[in-house]
Amino acid sequence: MKKVLVVGAEEFIGRRVVAALADSTWATPVAAVVRSPNRQFAKIEQVRLNASDASSQEAALRGVDAVVNCLSGAPKEIAAGAQALFGAAARAASKPRIVHVSSMSVYGSARGDIMEDAPRLADLGPYSSAKLQAETIAERYADTVILRPGCEYGPHGELWSGRIARWLFAHRIGDLGAAGDGFCNLVHIDDLAAAVVLALQDPLAVGRAYNLSMPNPPTWNDYLVRYARALGAVPVKRISGRQLALETKVLAAPLKALEIAAHAVGVGEVAPPPIPPSLLRLTRQEICLVATRAQLELGWTCRPLAQGLAQTAAWFNQARSGVEPSVVT
């Protein structure tokens, strides 16, 4: 059994990677946590980690055979975490393989069919720039595999599933008209975790980058309408350009300020989640991730959208009714 350290284990992607490794027959996951013990990893080995601190990374790497870097957060944290991790790995005697989970955001404002050798524009702000910086650091390390997922959806996914469901039930989004004609490059969270497991095992994946997205992605309008129907958030409303402008240019900033203030004092949601202007930039973008390389080289597959949406809607509606979320065991 190989020990695999998961950096960012407490985050959405990291939790599913830990679960996938725990379900495997060849790996033992080690969850890197900010504070231990973390009850969601009750039966999983844990190690405390300050991701941006090189000495903390060096201590966490002792005795592990491989690493999955799922660290997200603020742009500075993404870049600093990559610098600390890959620096520590280069100094480690074991030189563990590292699967670095990046993002389609490195392609920036690119349009059309995008393969892994496309220019990485990283021109969509600090987040995409930090993701490219982290990739550049990862590429200098000898034994690394880079994964570039699209929009990770699925159970427990707040960014592309939870908040969108709340917007749909509130009829704040729906059919966006021309604003929703861009491609929605979806990847189910468990399919992403499966790709991580494959990348850890394949010796020929070293030094390679892989796009991860479902083939023939829907438009954002298709995704929003189909997700609304799976949730039961019907009828689906046609959202006017005027309403979208109100949401993103007038309401987004004060709603975000309320969200931050509520989080700071430890209270629940006190206002509707803001719809950021960046969302509409994405829903208009006609970018289509081509994941053929992952399919041919890693043997990666992804589930049909109908199946993924049914699973996601069931999770959200259970959570909405007060059912406790499951823990990683």
C-alpha positions in Angstrom: 0.0 0.0 0.0 1.3 3.4 -1.0 0.8 6.4 1.3 -0.6 9.4 -0.6 -0.6 12.8 1.0 -3.6 15.0 0.0 -2.8 18.7 0.3 -6.1 20.6 0.5 -7.9 17.6 1.9 -10.5 19.7 3.7 -11.7 21.4 0.5 -14.3 20.1 -2.0 -11.9 18.4 -4.4 -9.6 17.1 -1.7 -12.4 15.4 0.3 -13.4 13.4 -2.8 -9.8 12.5 -3.6 -9.3 11.2 0.0 -12.5 9.1 -0.4 -11.4 7.7 -3.8 -8.0 6.8 -2.4 -9.5 5.2 0.6 -11.7 3.0 -1.6 -8.7 1.9 -3.7 -6.9 -1.4 -3.2 -3.4 0.1 -3.4 -3.3 3.5 -1.6 -3.6 4.8 1.9 -4.6 8.5 2.0 -3.0 10.9 4.4 -5.2 14.0 4.9 -3.3 17.3 5.3 -5.5 19.4 7.7 -5.2 22.8 9.2 -6.2 21.5 12.6 -6.3 17.9 13.7 -8.2 15.9 14.5 -10.8 16.7 11.8 -13.9 14.6 12.4 -14.8 14.2 8.7 -11.7 12.1 8.4 -12.4 9.9 11.5 -10.8 6.8 10.0 -8.1 8.5 7.9 -4.5 9.3 8.9 -4.1 13.0 9.4 -1.2 15.4 9.5 -1.3 19.1 10.3 0.0 21.3 7.5 0.7 25.0 7.0 0.7 24.7 3.2 2.7 27.9 2.5 5.5 26.9 5.0 8.3 24.9 3.5 9.4 23.3 6.8 5.8 22.2 7.4 5.6 20.7 3.9 8.9 18.9 4.5 7.6 17.3 7.7 4.3 16.2 6.0 6.2 14.6 3.1 8.1 12.2 5.4 7.1 8.7 4.7 4.7 9.3 1.8 5.1 7.9 -1.7 3.0 10.4 -3.6 1.2 13.7 -3.2 -2.0 15.2 -4.6 -2.1 19.0 -4.5 -5.7 20.1 -4.4 -5.0 23.4 -2.6 -7.3 26.3 -3.5 -8.0 29.6 -1.7 -6.8 33.1 -2.4 -4.4 33.6 -5.3 -1.4 34.3 -3.0 -2.1 31.1 -1.1 -2.2 29.0 -4.3 1.1 30.3 -5.5 2.8 30.1 -2.1 1.5 26.6 -1.5 2.9 25.4 -4.8 6.3 27.0 -4.1 6.5 25.4 -0.7 5.3 22.0 -1.8 7.4 21.5 -4.9 10.5 23.0 -3.1 10.1 20.5 -0.3 9.5 17.6 -2.7 12.7 18.5 -4.6 14.6 18.3 -1.4 13.0 15.1 -0.2 14.9 11.8 -0.5 11.9 9.9 -1.8 11.1 12.4 -4.7 7.3 11.6 -4.6 5.1 11.8 -7.6 2.9 14.8 -7.4 -0.5 15.2 -9.1 -1.2 18.9 -9.3 -4.8 19.8 -9.7 -4.9 23.1 -11.7 -7.8 24.7 -13.6 -9.1 25.5 -17.0 -8.7 29.2 -15.9 -5.0 29.0 -17.0 -6.4 29.3 -20.6 -7.9 32.6 -19.7 -10.1 34.2 -22.3 -9.3 31.7 -25.0 -12.1 30.5 -27.3 -12.8 27.5 -29.5 -11.6 23.9 -29.0 -8.8 24.0 -26.5 -6.2 21.2 -26.2 -3.4 21.0 -23.7 -0.8 22.7 -25.9 -3.0 25.8 -26.3 -1.5 29.1 -25.1 -2.1 29.7 -21.4 -3.3 33.3 -21.4 -4.2 33.5 -17.7 -5.8 36.9 -18.4 -8.9 36.6 -16.3 -7.6 38.2 -13.1 -5.5 37.2 -10.1 -7.0 33.7 -9.8 -6.1 32.5 -13.3 -2.7 34.2 -13.0 -2.0 32.4 -9.7 -3.1 29.1 -11.2 -0.6 29.6 -14.1 2.1 30.5 -11.6 1.5 27.3 -9.7 1.6 25.3 -12.9 4.9 26.8 -13.9 6.4 25.8 -10.5 4.9 22.3 -10.9 6.5 21.9 -14.3 10.0 22.3 -12.9 9.6 19.2 -10.7 10.7 16.0 -12.3 7.8 13.7 -11.4 4.6 15.6 -11.8 1.3 15.3 -13.6 -1.0 18.4 -14.1 -4.8 18.1 -14.3 -6.8 21.0 -15.7 -10.5 20.4 -14.8 -13.4 22.5 -16.0 -16.2 23.4 -13.7 -16.4 20.8 -10.9 -20.0 20.0 -10.1 -21.6 17.3 -8.0 -22.7 16.6 -4.4 -21.2 18.9 -1.8 -19.9 21.3 -4.5 -20.8 24.8 -3.4 -19.3 26.8 -6.3 -21.0 25.2 -9.3 -23.8 23.2 -7.6 -24.9 24.6 -4.3 -25.0 28.4 -5.0 -26.4 27.8 -8.5 -29.2 25.7 -7.0 -30.1 28.5 -4.6 -30.1 31.0 -7.4 -32.3 28.8 -9.5 -34.8 28.3 -6.7 -34.9 32.1 -6.2 -35.4 32.5 -9.9 -32.4 34.9 -10.0 -30.9 32.8 -12.9 -32.4 30.5 -15.4 -32.4 30.8 -19.2 -29.9 33.6 -19.7 -30.6 34.2 -23.3 -27.5 35.3 -25.3 -25.6 35.7 -22.0 -25.7 31.9 -21.5 -24.6 30.7 -24.9 -21.1 29.9 -23.9 -20.0 26.3 -23.3 -20.2 24.8 -19.8 -17.2 22.6 -19.4 -18.4 20.4 -16.6 -16.6 17.6 -14.8 -18.3 15.6 -12.1 -16.3 15.7 -8.8 -16.0 11.9 -8.6 -14.8 11.7 -12.2 -12.1 14.3 -11.3 -11.1 12.1 -8.3 -10.9 9.1 -10.6 -8.6 11.0 -12.9 -6.3 11.8 -9.9 -6.1 8.1 -9.0 -5.3 7.2 -12.6 -2.6 9.8 -12.9 -1.0 8.6 -9.7 -0.7 5.1 -11.2 0.3 5.7 -14.8 4.1 5.9 -15.2 3.7 7.4 -18.7 1.8 10.4 -17.4 4.9 12.0 -16.0 5.4 15.5 -17.3 2.0 15.5 -19.0 -1.0 17.9 -18.6 -4.6 16.7 -19.0 -7.8 18.6 -19.6 -10.8 17.2 -17.8 -14.3 17.9 -19.1 -17.2 16.0 -20.4 -17.3 15.5 -24.2 -19.7 17.7 -26.2 -20.4 20.1 -23.2 -23.8 21.8 -22.9 -24.2 25.5 -23.1 -24.7 27.3 -19.8 -28.3 27.7 -20.7 -28.7 24.0 -21.2 -27.0 23.2 -17.9 -29.0 25.7 -15.9 -32.3 24.6 -17.4 -31.6 20.9 -17.0 -30.3 21.4 -13.4 -33.4 23.4 -12.5 -35.6 20.6 -13.8 -33.6 18.0 -11.8 -34.0 20.1 -8.7 -37.7 20.8 -9.2 -36.9 24.6 -9.4 -39.5 25.1 -12.1 -40.8 26.9 -14.0 -37.4 28.1 -15.3 -37.4 31.8 -15.6 -36.0 33.7 -18.6 -33.6 36.3 -17.2 -33.4 39.6 -18.9 -30.2 41.5 -19.6 -31.6 44.2 -17.3 -31.9 41.8 -14.4 -28.5 40.4 -15.0 -27.0 43.9 -15.0 -28.8 44.7 -11.7 -27.5 41.5 -10.1 -23.9 41.8 -11.2 -23.3 45.5 -11.3 -25.5 46.8 -8.5 -26.2 44.1 -6.0 -23.1 41.9 -6.2 -20.8 44.1 -4.2 -23.1 44.9 -1.2 -24.2 41.2 -1.0 -20.6 40.1 -1.0 -19.8 42.5 1.8 -22.8 41.1 3.9 -21.6 37.5 3.2 -18.0 38.3 4.4 -19.4 40.1 7.5 -21.7 37.2 8.4 -18.8 34.7 8.0 -16.5 36.9 10.2 -19.0 36.8 13.1 -19.9 33.2 12.6 -23.5 33.4 11.6 -25.3 31.7 8.8 -26.5 33.1 5.5 -28.1 36.5 6.1 -28.5 37.5 2.5 -28.8 35.8 -0.9 -25.4 34.8 -2.3 -24.1 37.4 -4.8 -23.9 36.7 -8.5 -20.4 37.9 -9.4 -19.6 39.6 -12.8 -17.1 36.9 -13.4 -19.9 34.4 -13.8 -21.4 36.2 -16.8 -17.9 36.4 -18.4 -17.7 32.6 -18.2 -21.3 31.9 -19.3 -20.6 33.9 -22.5 -17.2 32.4 -23.3 -17.2 29.9 -26.2 -14.4 27.8 -24.9 -14.6 24.0 -25.2 -12.0 21.9 -23.3 -10.9 18.9 -25.3 -10.2 16.0 -23.0 -9.2 13.4 -25.6 -5.7 13.0 -24.2 -7.0 12.0 -20.8 -9.4 9.5 -22.3 -6.7 7.9 -24.6 -3.7 8.0 -22.3 -5.2 7.6 -18.8 -8.3 5.6 -19.8 -10.4 8.2 -18.2 -14.2 8.3 -18.6 -16.9 10.6 -17.3 -20.6 10.0 -16.5 -23.5 11.3 -18.5 -24.8 14.7 -17.5 -28.2 13.4 -16.7 -26.7 11.0 -14.1 -24.5 13.6 -12.6 -27.4 16.1 -12.3 -29.7 13.6 -10.7 -27.0 12.8 -8.1 -26.4 16.5 -7.5 -30.0 17.5 -7.2 -30.7 14.7 -4.8 -27.8 15.9 -2.6 -29.0 19.5 -2.6 -32.6 18.7 -1.9 -31.6 16.5 1.0 -29.3 19.2 2.4 -32.1 21.7 1.9 -34.4 19.6 4.0 -31.9 19.4 6.8 -30.3 16.0 6.2 -26.8 15.9 7.7 -24.0 15.6 5.0 -22.0 12.4 5.0 -18.4 12.3 6.3 -15.4 10.8 4.6 -14.6 7.4 6.2 
